Amino acid sequence: MKNLVEVITKALVDNPEGVVVTEKQEGKTTVIEVHVADNDMGKVIGKQGRIAKAIRSVVKAAAAKEDKKVVVEIMQ
């Protein structure tokens, strides 16, 4: 899941070197934190959060296929 989020996020931003994706386990849930540069934050979130919602939907679908629960958090 981490690699999927990383590839999608790096494709969206102007500064792909500034993207840091971390994955941690909290009980049965996997939390994926995405850290991007301040000037790329808007590109990852999108208007009214549409891009962020789309990223979460793709990850949720991939996680459901593996019977897992994954949460994507976009951090600054």
Phi and psi in degrees as GROMACS dihedral restraints (atoms count N, CA, C in turn):
[ dihedral_restraints ]
;  ai    aj    ak    al  type     phi  dphi    fc
    3     4     5     6     1   -58.5    20    10
    4     5     6     7     1   -44.5    20    10
    6     7     8     9     1   -64.3    20    10
    7     8     9    10     1   -38.4    20    10
    9    10    11    12     1   -61.1    20    10
   10    11    12    13     1   -48.2    20    10
   12    13    14    15     1   -64.2    20    10
   13    14    15    16     1   -40.2    20    10
   15    16    17    18     1   -63.7    20    10
   16    17    18    19     1   -43.8    20    10
   18    19    20    21     1   -64.4    20    10
   19    20    21    22     1   -45.6    20    10
   21    22    23    24     1   -62.4    20    10
   22    23    24    25     1   -46.7    20    10
   24    25    26    27     1   -66.1    20    10
   25    26    27    28     1   -43.8    20    10
   27    28    29    30     1   -63.7    20    10
   28    29    30    31     1   -29.4    20    10
   30    31    32    33     1   -72.1    20    10
   31    32    33    34     1   -23.4    20    10
   33    34    35    36     1   -86.8    20    10
   34    35    36    37     1   -31.5    20    10
   36    37    38    39     1   -92.9    20    10
   37    38    39    40     1   163.6    20    10
   39    40    41    42     1   -81.7    20    10
   40    41    42    43     1   -28.6    20    10
   42    43    44    45     1  -117.5    20    10
   43    44    45    46     1    81.5    20    10
   45    46    47    48     1   -64.5    20    10
   46    47    48    49     1   -23.0    20    10
   48    49    50    51     1   -69.9    20    10
   49    50    51    52     1   -21.2    20    10
   51    52    53    54     1   -84.2    20    10
   52    53    54    55     1    -0.7    20    10
   54    55    56    57     1   -87.6    20    10
   55    56    57    58     1   124.8    20    10
   57    58    59    60     1  -127.4    20    10
   58    59    60    61     1   122.5    20    10
   60    61    62    63     1  -115.8    20    10
   61    62    63    64     1   125.0    20    10
   63    64    65    66     1  -120.7    20    10
   64    65    66    67     1   151.6    20    10
   66    67    68    69     1  -128.6    20    10
   67    68    69    70     1   130.1    20    10
   69    70    71    72     1  -139.5    20    10
   70    71    72    73     1   153.4    20    10
   72    73    74    75     1   -99.7    20    10
   73    74    75    76     1   127.6    20    10
   75    76    77    78     1  -125.4    20    10
   76    77    78    79     1    91.9    20    10
   78    79    80    81     1    70.0    20    10
   79    80    81    82     1  -125.5    20    10
   81    82    83    84     1   -89.8    20    10
   82    83    84    85     1    -4.4    20    10
   84    85    86    87     1  -102.5    20    10
   85    86    87    88     1   137.1    20    10
   87    88    89    90     1   -98.8    20    10
   88    89    90    91     1   127.8    20    10
   90    91    92    93     1  -107.8    20    10
   91    92    93    94     1   124.4    20    10
   93    94    95    96     1  -109.6    20    10
   94    95    96    97     1   118.3    20    10
   96    97    98    99     1  -102.6    20    10
   97    98    99   100     1   130.2    20    10
   99   100   101   102     1  -112.0    20    10
  100   101   102   103     1   119.9    20    10
  102   103   104   105     1  -109.7    20    10
  103   104   105   106     1   126.0    20    10
  105   106   107   108     1  -129.0    20    10
  106   107   108   109     1   165.1    20    10
  108   109   110   111     1   -65.6    20    10
  109   110   111   112     1   153.7    20    10
  111   112   113   114     1   -56.8    20    10
  112   113   114   115     1   -40.9    20    10
  114   115   116   117     1   -73.9    20    10
  115   116   117   118     1   -13.4    20    10
  117   118   119   120     1   -98.9    20    10
  118   119   120   121     1    -3.9    20    10
  120   121   122   123     1   -58.2    20    10
  121   122   123   124     1   -43.9    20    10
  123   124   125   126     1   -63.8    20    10
  124   125   126   127     1   -32.9    20    10
  126   127   128   129     1   -70.5    20    10
  127   128   129   130     1   -32.6    20    10
  129   130   131   132     1   -80.2    20    10
  130   131   132   133     1   -35.1    20    10
  132   133   134   135     1   -80.9    20    10
  133   134   135   136     1   -45.1    20    10
  135   136   137   138     1    79.7    20    10
  136   137   138   139     1   172.6    20    10
  138   139   140   141     1   -66.0    20    10
  139   140   141   142     1   126.3    20    10
  141   142   143   144     1    54.5    20    10
  142   143   144   145     1    26.8    20    10
  144   145   146   147     1    75.1    20    10
  145   146   147   148     1    18.4    20    10
  147   148   149   150     1   -66.8    20    10
  148   149   150   151     1   -41.4    20    10
  150   151   152   153     1   -68.9    20    10
  151   152   153   154     1   -42.6    20    10
  153   154   155   156     1   -60.0    20    10
  154   155   156   157     1   -41.1    20    10
  156   157   158   159     1   -64.9    20    10
  157   158   159   160     1   -38.3    20    10
  159   160   161   162     1   -66.7    20    10
  160   161   162   163     1   -40.9    20    10
  162   163   164   165     1   -61.6    20    10
  163   164   165   166     1   -44.9    20    10
  165   166   167   168     1   -63.0    20    10
  166   167   168   169     1   -37.6    20    10
  168   169   170   171     1   -65.2    20    10
  169   170   171   172     1   -43.1    20    10
  171   172   173   174     1   -63.6    20    10
  172   173   174   175     1   -44.8    20    10
  174   175   176   177     1   -66.2    20    10
  175   176   177   178     1   -39.5    20    10
  177   178   179   180     1   -62.9    20    10
  178   179   180   181     1   -40.4    20    10
  180   181   182   183     1   -65.9    20    10
  181   182   183   184     1   -42.1    20    10
  183   184   185   186     1   -66.7    20    10
  184   185   186   187     1   -37.3    20    10
  186   187   188   189     1   -69.3    20    10
  187   188   189   190     1   -37.9    20    10
  189   190   191   192     1   -62.9    20    10
  190   191   192   193     1   -34.5    20    10
  192   193   194   195     1   -63.5    20    10
  193   194   195   196     1   -31.0    20    10
  195   196   197   198     1   -99.4    20    10
  196   197   198   199     1     7.7    20    10
  198   199   200   201     1    60.1    20    10
  199   200   201   202     1    45.5    20    10
  201   202   203   204     1  -126.1    20    10
  202   203   204   205     1   163.4    20    10
  204   205   206   207     1  -115.3    20    10
  205   206   207   208     1   123.5    20    10
  207   208   209   210     1  -128.2    20    10
  208   209   210   211     1   135.6    20    10
  210   211   212   213     1  -118.1    20    10
  211   212   213   214     1   131.6    20    10
  213   214   215   216     1  -106.5    20    10
  214   215   216   217     1   124.1    20    10
  216   217   218   219     1  -117.2    20    10
  217   218   219   220     1   130.0    20    10
  219   220   221   222     1   -99.4    20    10
  220   221   222   223     1   116.1    20    10
  222   223   224   225     1  -107.1    20    10
  223   224   225   226     1   162.6    20    10
